[in-house]
Amino acid sequence: MNILGLDEAGRGPVIGPMVIVGVLIKQESVGHLNSIGVRDSKLLSPNIRKRLAEKIRQVAEKIKIIEISPKEIDDRIILGMSLNTLEAKYMSEIIVELNPDVVYVDAADVKPERFSKTIISFLPASMRKITIISEHEADKTYPIVSAASIIAKVRRDQVIMQLKKIYGDFGSGYPSDKKTVQFLENYVKKHRRLPDCVRKTWSTAKRIYERCVLQKKLL
């Protein structure tokens, strides 16, 4: 039996993409994930995540990575699609492509059952009876979800490093990071716009743009 783990990295940052990953393995390989030290990516250092990502690739039957750009996130939100629904939509695409027997997913919704139902709603009718186990902190409970979490975090870290080569060090990219906020303020003051790597619908980005550009135009 093939099982699929689904998780994401970069849901909350104002800078960079959200990365969604599906890892498909045979059920008998789950024990091997445990033996190599696979666990929640947030509990691992970047170097350990990189090493584990390579080992996971050796164990997995298939891996699917989807990067959702800041522009697509903004476009979808402007059209009224929630981030939860966007995430569920792409998770359903991974399920269709990898065709597992059982799916384990780290629930984005406050109601895990509702999140699994949202994923199922995007599936073709022939696949809607698939078993989806949707739980909060599934990346801490199920090694297959931990594996997806690790691959997602490693890929997002790679993208962030590429962006820093272009824009300089902007910190973590999260709204709570003072370095990130300072970078955005400096960039907007200099260029009179937000950089393309930013999710412009995020309240932090909108607030900085309004303060540094729109309010000055009114003065």
N, C-alpha and C positions, 0 to 999 in steps of 0.2 A: 504493500500500500504506500502511495506517495502522499506525503504531508507537506503543506505549504505554510511558511511563516511570513507574515506581513508586518512591516513597521515603517516608520518615517523618521527623517531627521530634518530639522530646520522648519518646524511648524510656526514657531513664534518670532523669529528674527525679523527685523526690518530690512536687513540686507541679505541678498543671496536667494537661491532657490530652495524649494522644499524638495527633498529627495525621498521617493517611495521605493521600497525594495521588497521583492518577493524571493524567498529562498526555498527551493523544492528539494526534499531529500526522501529517501526511502525510510520507512518507520524504523527499520532495524539499525539505521545509522544515528539515531538520536543519542544513543549511549556514547557514541564517538564524539559528538559535540560536547557532551559533559566532560569527557576525558581530556579534551584539549583545552578546557578552561573557558568555554563559551558562556558568557553571562551578560547581564545588562551593560550596554556599551557605556553608559554614564559612569559606571564603576571602574572603567578601565582607562589607562593612560593612552594617549595617541599612538605611541609606539607599539603597545600591546595590541591595540585594535588593528593596526596594520598587519602585524604578524598573524593574528587570528583570522583576519579577512582572507589571507592567502590559504590558510588551512581549511577554512570553510569552503572556499572555491574547490578544493580537492575532494571534499566530502559530498558537496551538492550535486544533484542531478542537473539542475538548471538554476540560473539566477537571472532575475529581471530587474533592471534599474530604470526608473523614470524620474527625470528632473523636470520640475514645474517652475518655470522662470518667474521672476517678479512681475513681469508684464502680463503673463497669463493669469497669475493669481489676481492681479489688479483688474484685468478685463472681466474675469468671472465674477468677482465681487461686485463690480459696477453693474453687471447684468442681474445681480440678485442671488447668485449662488454662494452658499456659505462655504467656509474652508472645510468643514466636515464633509459636506456633499462632494466637494472637489476631490478630497482625499479618497472618499469611498468610490467615486467614479473611476479613478485610476487604479485603485486596488482591484476593482472588478475586471479591468482590462488585463491585469496581471493574472488573475484567476483564469480567465478565458484562455490566455496564451499558454499557461503552464499546466492547466487541466489537472489539478490535484484531486485526491479523494476526500481529504479533510483540510480545512483551513484554520489556522490560529492567527488571530489578529489583535494587536494592541489597540483597544477602542479609543477613538478620538472623542466620541460623544460622551456626555455625562451619563447617558443611558446606553450601556453596552449592547443590549438587545436591539435598540433602535438603530445603532450603527451597523450591525450585521444586516438588518433589514434594508438599510439604505444601500449597502453593497449589493445585496441580492437583487434589488430593484433595477440595477444596471446590467445584470446578467441576462443572457438569452434564456428564453423559457425552458429550454432543454437542460439548463444547468441550475435552475432555481431550487432544486432539492438538495443541493450540496450542503454538507455540514460545515457551518462556520462557528467557531468558538471565539467569541469576542469578549475580552475582559480588559479591565483597567490594569495597567502594569503587567501585561502579559509578557513583556520582555524580561521581567524578573522571575516569572513562573515557568515559562516554556522555552527551552533552549533553542528551538527552531525560530521563535520570535526574536530571541536574543541575537541569533545569527543574522537575521534581517536587519536588526538594529545596528549591529556592528558594521555591516556592509554599507548601510545608508550613511552612518556617521563618517566613515572613512571617505566615501565619495563626496559628501558635502564639505569636509575639511579640505579635500583636494581643490574643489571649486573656489572655496574661500581663499586659499593660498594663491590661486591664479588671479583672483580679483585684487588681492593686495599688491600683486606685481603691477597692476594697472593703476590703482587708486592710492596706494600707500597703506600703512597700518591703520585700520579703522576699528581695531578691537575685535570683540566677539561678534558684532553685528546685531546684538540684542538691544532692545530699547532701554533696558535697565543699565547698560554699560555706558558710563560717562564718556569714555573714549569714543564710542560709536556716535553718541549725540554730538560731541564736539566736532568730529569729522563731518557730520552732516551739516552742522551750522557753518563751518568754514567753507565747505564746498558750495553751499547755496549762496552764501555771501559773495563768493568769487564768481560763480557761473550763473547766478540768478535762476537756477533750476536744480532739481534733484537729480542725482546720477542714475543711470539706467539700471544699476544693480540694486536699486532700492524699491521696496514695495510702497508705492505712493499712496495707497489707500490706508496704510497703517497710520494710526493717530499721531504717533511720534513724528513721522515724516510730514504729515499735513500741518501739524502745529509748527514745526520748524520752518516750513515753506511760507506759511502765513505770516509768521513773525519776521522773517528775514526778507521777504519779497513783497507780499501783498500789503502789509501794514506800512512799509516804507513808501509804496506808491500812493498811499492815501495821505501821507504827510505833505 
